[in-house]
Amino acid sequence: MRLVRNVGVGLLAGAIGTAAMDLVLYARYRRGGGKAGIWRWEFASDITSWENASAPGQLGRKALKLATGQEPPDEWARATTNIMHWATGVGWGGQYGAVSTTKAIHPWVRASAFGPAVWLFGYVVLPLAKVYKPIWAYDARTLRDDLSAHIVYGTVATAAYAALAKKER
Protein backbone atom coordinates (compact mmCIF):
# COMPACT_ATOMS: atom_id res chain seq x y z
CA MET A 1 0.00 0.00 0.00
CA ARG A 2 2.89 2.37 0.72
CA LEU A 3 4.09 2.16 -2.89
CA VAL A 4 0.62 2.96 -4.26
CA ARG A 5 0.28 5.91 -1.87
CA ASN A 6 3.74 7.23 -2.75
CA VAL A 7 3.08 6.96 -6.48
CA GLY A 8 -0.24 8.78 -6.05
CA VAL A 9 1.41 11.55 -4.04
CA GLY A 10 4.17 11.68 -6.65
CA LEU A 11 1.65 12.10 -9.46
CA LEU A 12 0.13 15.11 -7.71
CA ALA A 13 3.58 16.52 -6.93
CA GLY A 14 4.53 16.08 -10.60
CA ALA A 15 1.51 18.16 -11.63
CA ILE A 16 2.52 20.89 -9.20
CA GLY A 17 6.10 20.80 -10.49
CA THR A 18 4.88 20.97 -14.10
CA ALA A 19 2.79 24.04 -13.30
CA ALA A 20 5.80 25.71 -11.65
CA MET A 21 8.06 24.94 -14.60
CA ASP A 22 5.43 26.29 -16.97
CA LEU A 23 5.24 29.53 -14.99
CA VAL A 24 9.00 29.97 -15.45
CA LEU A 25 8.74 29.22 -19.16
CA TYR A 26 5.76 31.57 -19.54
CA ALA A 27 7.63 34.40 -17.79
CA ARG A 28 10.53 33.88 -20.21
CA TYR A 29 8.11 33.87 -23.13
CA ARG A 30 6.61 37.19 -22.02
CA ARG A 31 10.04 38.75 -21.41
CA GLY A 32 10.94 37.68 -24.93
CA GLY A 33 8.00 39.63 -26.36
CA GLY A 34 5.28 36.98 -26.30
CA LYS A 35 1.77 38.42 -26.18
CA ALA A 36 -0.52 35.46 -25.50
CA GLY A 37 -2.25 35.25 -22.14
CA ILE A 38 -1.22 32.51 -19.77
CA TRP A 39 -4.13 30.15 -20.49
CA ARG A 40 -3.79 30.53 -24.25
CA TRP A 41 -0.05 29.86 -23.95
CA GLU A 42 -0.36 27.04 -21.40
CA PHE A 43 -2.86 25.06 -23.41
CA ALA A 44 -1.10 25.59 -26.74
CA SER A 45 -3.97 27.44 -28.37
CA ASP A 46 -1.79 28.47 -31.31
CA ILE A 47 -0.98 24.89 -32.31
CA THR A 48 -3.10 24.15 -35.35
CA SER A 49 -1.03 21.44 -37.03
CA TRP A 50 1.72 18.92 -36.35
CA GLU A 51 4.16 21.27 -38.03
CA ASN A 52 4.12 23.65 -35.05
CA ALA A 53 3.66 21.07 -32.27
CA SER A 54 6.32 20.90 -29.53
CA ALA A 55 8.62 17.94 -28.89
CA PRO A 56 6.12 16.27 -26.52
CA GLY A 57 3.44 16.71 -29.18
CA GLN A 58 5.71 15.23 -31.83
CA LEU A 59 6.42 12.25 -29.60
CA GLY A 60 2.66 11.81 -29.13
CA ARG A 61 2.19 12.04 -32.90
CA LYS A 62 4.67 9.20 -33.38
CA ALA A 63 2.93 7.10 -30.70
CA LEU A 64 -0.47 7.69 -32.30
CA LYS A 65 0.88 6.76 -35.72
CA LEU A 66 2.44 3.61 -34.28
CA ALA A 67 -0.81 2.67 -32.51
CA THR A 68 -3.17 3.35 -35.41
CA GLY A 69 -0.94 2.78 -38.42
CA GLN A 70 -2.06 6.14 -39.81
CA GLU A 71 -0.90 9.72 -39.63
CA PRO A 72 -3.09 11.45 -37.02
CA PRO A 73 -5.05 14.47 -38.28
CA ASP A 74 -3.74 18.00 -37.65
CA GLU A 75 -6.77 18.64 -35.43
CA TRP A 76 -5.22 16.32 -32.84
CA ALA A 77 -1.94 18.26 -32.59
CA ARG A 78 -3.03 20.69 -29.86
CA ALA A 79 -4.68 18.10 -27.62
CA THR A 80 -1.81 15.65 -28.09
CA THR A 81 0.74 18.34 -27.23
CA ASN A 82 -1.12 19.19 -24.02
CA ILE A 83 -1.70 15.59 -23.00
CA MET A 84 1.92 14.58 -23.62
CA HIS A 85 3.31 17.63 -21.81
CA TRP A 86 1.22 17.12 -18.69
CA ALA A 87 1.50 13.31 -18.78
CA THR A 88 5.28 13.63 -18.86
CA GLY A 89 5.46 15.94 -15.85
CA VAL A 90 2.87 14.00 -13.87
CA GLY A 91 4.43 10.67 -14.87
CA TRP A 92 7.89 11.70 -13.72
CA GLY A 93 6.33 12.67 -10.40
CA GLY A 94 4.82 9.20 -10.09
CA GLN A 95 8.21 7.66 -10.76
CA TYR A 96 9.74 9.90 -8.10
CA GLY A 97 7.11 8.65 -5.66
CA ALA A 98 7.92 5.05 -6.51
CA VAL A 99 11.66 5.60 -6.00
CA SER A 100 10.92 7.43 -2.74
CA THR A 101 9.48 4.22 -1.36
CA THR A 102 12.99 2.84 -1.00
CA LYS A 103 15.35 4.14 1.63
CA ALA A 104 18.42 3.23 -0.45
CA ILE A 105 18.97 6.81 -1.63
CA HIS A 106 19.15 9.72 0.80
CA PRO A 107 16.14 12.04 0.24
CA TRP A 108 18.34 15.11 -0.36
CA VAL A 109 20.37 13.32 -3.03
CA ARG A 110 17.22 12.03 -4.70
CA ALA A 111 15.55 15.44 -4.59
CA SER A 112 18.54 17.39 -5.90
CA ALA A 113 19.14 14.94 -8.76
CA PHE A 114 15.50 14.72 -9.88
CA GLY A 115 15.19 17.82 -12.10
CA PRO A 116 18.58 17.36 -13.81
CA ALA A 117 17.83 13.65 -14.34
CA VAL A 118 14.51 14.46 -16.06
CA TRP A 119 16.30 17.07 -18.20
CA LEU A 120 19.07 14.66 -19.21
CA PHE A 121 16.63 11.86 -19.93
CA GLY A 122 14.88 14.14 -22.42
CA TYR A 123 18.14 14.78 -24.23
CA VAL A 124 18.69 11.03 -24.52
CA VAL A 125 15.19 9.80 -25.44
CA LEU A 126 13.92 12.64 -27.63
CA PRO A 127 16.87 12.51 -30.07
CA LEU A 128 16.42 8.74 -30.32
CA ALA A 129 12.77 9.40 -31.20
CA LYS A 130 13.98 12.00 -33.72
CA VAL A 131 12.05 14.89 -32.16
CA TYR A 132 15.15 16.62 -30.70
CA LYS A 133 18.63 17.09 -32.01
CA PRO A 134 21.48 15.45 -30.06
CA ILE A 135 22.50 17.43 -26.96
CA TRP A 136 25.77 18.59 -28.55
CA ALA A 137 23.81 20.31 -31.35
CA TYR A 138 22.35 22.88 -28.91
CA ASP A 139 24.12 26.02 -27.75
CA ALA A 140 25.04 26.46 -24.09
CA ARG A 141 22.33 29.08 -23.47
CA THR A 142 19.55 26.81 -24.73
CA LEU A 143 20.79 23.96 -22.56
CA ARG A 144 21.18 26.24 -19.53
CA ASP A 145 17.68 27.68 -19.93
CA ASP A 146 16.16 24.23 -20.35
CA LEU A 147 18.13 22.81 -17.41
CA SER A 148 17.15 25.69 -15.13
CA ALA A 149 13.46 25.17 -15.95
CA HIS A 150 13.84 21.47 -15.12
CA ILE A 151 15.58 22.33 -11.86
CA VAL A 152 12.53 24.42 -10.96
CA TYR A 153 10.32 21.46 -11.89
CA GLY A 154 12.40 19.08 -9.77
CA THR A 155 12.68 21.42 -6.80
CA VAL A 156 8.97 22.20 -6.67
CA ALA A 157 7.88 18.63 -7.37
CA THR A 158 10.13 17.16 -4.67
CA ALA A 159 9.14 19.86 -2.15
CA ALA A 160 5.46 19.23 -2.92
CA TYR A 161 6.06 15.51 -2.57
CA ALA A 162 7.75 15.96 0.80
CA ALA A 163 4.93 18.18 2.06
CA LEU A 164 2.15 15.92 0.76
CA ALA A 165 3.82 12.69 1.90
CA LYS A 166 4.29 14.17 5.37
CA LYS A 167 0.57 14.99 5.57
CA GLU A 168 -0.26 11.39 4.62
CA ARG A 169 1.69 9.88 7.52
C-alpha positions in Angstrom: 0.0 0.0 0.0 2.9 2.4 0.7 4.1 2.2 -2.9 0.6 3.0 -4.3 0.3 5.9 -1.9 3.7 7.2 -2.8 3.1 7.0 -6.5 -0.2 8.8 -6.1 1.4 11.6 -4.0 4.2 11.7 -6.7 1.6 12.1 -9.5 0.1 15.1 -7.7 3.6 16.5 -6.9 4.5 16.1 -10.6 1.5 18.2 -11.6 2.5 20.9 -9.2 6.1 20.8 -10.5 4.9 21.0 -14.1 2.8 24.0 -13.3 5.8 25.7 -11.6 8.1 24.9 -14.6 5.4 26.3 -17.0 5.2 29.5 -15.0 9.0 30.0 -15.5 8.7 29.2 -19.2 5.8 31.6 -19.5 7.6 34.4 -17.8 10.5 33.9 -20.2 8.1 33.9 -23.1 6.6 37.2 -22.0 10.0 38.7 -21.4 10.9 37.7 -24.9 8.0 39.6 -26.4 5.3 37.0 -26.3 1.8 38.4 -26.2 -0.5 35.5 -25.5 -2.2 35.2 -22.1 -1.2 32.5 -19.8 -4.1 30.2 -20.5 -3.8 30.5 -24.3 0.0 29.9 -23.9 -0.4 27.0 -21.4 -2.9 25.1 -23.4 -1.1 25.6 -26.7 -4.0 27.4 -28.4 -1.8 28.5 -31.3 -1.0 24.9 -32.3 -3.1 24.1 -35.3 -1.0 21.4 -37.0 1.7 18.9 -36.4 4.2 21.3 -38.0 4.1 23.6 -35.1 3.7 21.1 -32.3 6.3 20.9 -29.5 8.6 17.9 -28.9 6.1 16.3 -26.5 3.4 16.7 -29.2 5.7 15.2 -31.8 6.4 12.2 -29.6 2.7 11.8 -29.1 2.2 12.0 -32.9 4.7 9.2 -33.4 2.9 7.1 -30.7 -0.5 7.7 -32.3 0.9 6.8 -35.7 2.4 3.6 -34.3 -0.8 2.7 -32.5 -3.2 3.3 -35.4 -0.9 2.8 -38.4 -2.1 6.1 -39.8 -0.9 9.7 -39.6 -3.1 11.5 -37.0 -5.1 14.5 -38.3 -3.7 18.0 -37.7 -6.8 18.6 -35.4 -5.2 16.3 -32.8 -1.9 18.3 -32.6 -3.0 20.7 -29.9 -4.7 18.1 -27.6 -1.8 15.6 -28.1 0.7 18.3 -27.2 -1.1 19.2 -24.0 -1.7 15.6 -23.0 1.9 14.6 -23.6 3.3 17.6 -21.8 1.2 17.1 -18.7 1.5 13.3 -18.8 5.3 13.6 -18.9 5.5 15.9 -15.8 2.9 14.0 -13.9 4.4 10.7 -14.9 7.9 11.7 -13.7 6.3 12.7 -10.4 4.8 9.2 -10.1 8.2 7.7 -10.8 9.7 9.9 -8.1 7.1 8.7 -5.7 7.9 5.0 -6.5 11.7 5.6 -6.0 10.9 7.4 -2.7 9.5 4.2 -1.4 13.0 2.8 -1.0 15.3 4.1 1.6 18.4 3.2 -0.4 19.0 6.8 -1.6 19.1 9.7 0.8 16.1 12.0 0.2 18.3 15.1 -0.4 20.4 13.3 -3.0 17.2 12.0 -4.7 15.6 15.4 -4.6 18.5 17.4 -5.9 19.1 14.9 -8.8 15.5 14.7 -9.9 15.2 17.8 -12.1 18.6 17.4 -13.8 17.8 13.6 -14.3 14.5 14.5 -16.1 16.3 17.1 -18.2 19.1 14.7 -19.2 16.6 11.9 -19.9 14.9 14.1 -22.4 18.1 14.8 -24.2 18.7 11.0 -24.5 15.2 9.8 -25.4 13.9 12.6 -27.6 16.9 12.5 -30.1 16.4 8.7 -30.3 12.8 9.4 -31.2 14.0 12.0 -33.7 12.0 14.9 -32.2 15.2 16.6 -30.7 18.6 17.1 -32.0 21.5 15.5 -30.1 22.5 17.4 -27.0 25.8 18.6 -28.6 23.8 20.3 -31.4 22.3 22.9 -28.9 24.1 26.0 -27.8 25.0 26.5 -24.1 22.3 29.1 -23.5 19.5 26.8 -24.7 20.8 24.0 -22.6 21.2 26.2 -19.5 17.7 27.7 -19.9 16.2 24.2 -20.3 18.1 22.8 -17.4 17.2 25.7 -15.1 13.5 25.2 -15.9 13.8 21.5 -15.1 15.6 22.3 -11.9 12.5 24.4 -11.0 10.3 21.5 -11.9 12.4 19.1 -9.8 12.7 21.4 -6.8 9.0 22.2 -6.7 7.9 18.6 -7.4 10.1 17.2 -4.7 9.1 19.9 -2.2 5.5 19.2 -2.9 6.1 15.5 -2.6 7.7 16.0 0.8 4.9 18.2 2.1 2.2 15.9 0.8 3.8 12.7 1.9 4.3 14.2 5.4 0.6 15.0 5.6 -0.3 11.4 4.6 1.7 9.9 7.5 
